[in-house]
Amino acid sequence: MGFTKKADPSPSPARHQGHVTEDSVNFSKQAPPPLPDLSLRRRAAPEKPPRKLSVSPEIGDRIFERKMTMFHFLNCAILTFGPHAVYYSATPLSEYDTIGTSIKAAVVYLVTALVKLVCLATFLNVSENDTFDPYQEALKALIGFIDVAGLYFALTQLTHRNISQNHKFQAVGLGWAFADSVLHRLAPLWVGARGLEFTWQYILQGLEANANLVFSISLAALGSLVWLRKNKPNSLIPIIYLCAGIVATMPSITSYLRLGLGWHFPKVVGFQLFTSLVMAFISWQLVSACQRPSL
């Protein structure tokens, strides 16, 4: 029988010298245990909820009333002056840059209003009661024709850009109406519409300003037919003069309705709106008829 050499169960020296076992690799990959934090941490103070400012109900009501009055003022201001801007931007006036013509017409209106104010203060008597005086109203209507003279100067004497006659009278009427709204309605609107008590008066004044815009453009259109249009049909001349006279005396007519017949302000404004639309339609038809070539 032969003798076989038994394997030595003890590890060889080569395994201990320079040879890395799997167990040693796994041990090296493990993170070292965390060290205890010995620093003294300062405890953060608990956050306090923000303090809410307590507003008394009276102050809250005042703030709400102030916001509502300003909102009412803005609505009335847009109703009074907004249609002028809409008319300028929606028509060819903005394309032809006729803002200079409108500004010149507004300046002429301010001078005309100053002359009217001097004449009214000189020749009219101040009545203590609101009654209709035919003599005073006739004199007021006669003084009101100063506006016609001012429109004549704005249409014929002022230097305008190279624009058509239709654009000219529209720009003049727009500037005339805007100056009238600023002069007669801006200050009462600023003082009254911001009051604590709601009233329909300033909304009605805005509607009245819209009617005045239509009246001013219609009167400027009729004035251009009278003073600038030479080849107009002879049959239309009496109608043109009649419509121009009605529009020019509209302040006296509304004064008679309010003082003589006792109409309330809403009813007078409704009459002005209806009459302005009728006069605008008639003026447009007259302008169209005068522009047609004569046969």
Number of C-alpha atoms within 10 A of each C-alpha: 3 4 5 6 6 6 6 7 6 6 8 9 9 8 10 10 8 8 9 10 10 8 8 9 10 9 10 9 8 8 7 8 6 6 6 6 7 6 6 6 7 6 6 6 6 6 6 6 6 6 6 6 6 6 8 8 9 9 10 11 11 12 12 11 16 15 13 16 19 16 14 19 21 16 16 23 20 14 20 26 20 14 17 20 13 10 16 20 12 11 12 13 20 14 10 13 14 21 16 14 24 27 18 18 27 22 15 22 25 16 13 18 19 12 14 18 12 10 16 17 10 9 12 13 9 10 10 6 6 10 14 17 13 12 10 16 17 13 16 19 17 13 17 21 15 18 18 18 12 18 25 18 13 26 25 13 9 13 10 16 12 9 12 10 15 13 17 23 26 26 27 28 29 29 28 29 26 25 21 20 22 14 14 12 19 14 12 13 22 15 10 16 25 20 17 13 9 13 12 10 15 22 19 19 23 24 20 23 27 24 21 24 26 22 26 27 23 26 27 28 28 27 21 22 23 16 11 15 14 10 12 19 14 8 8 12 13 10 15 20 14 12 16 23 15 14 19 21 16 19 17 19 17 18 17 18 18 18 14 15 12 13 15 11 16 15 12 19 20 15 15 24 19 12 17 23 15 14 19 18 12 17 23 15 12 20 18 10 14 17 14 11 9 9 3
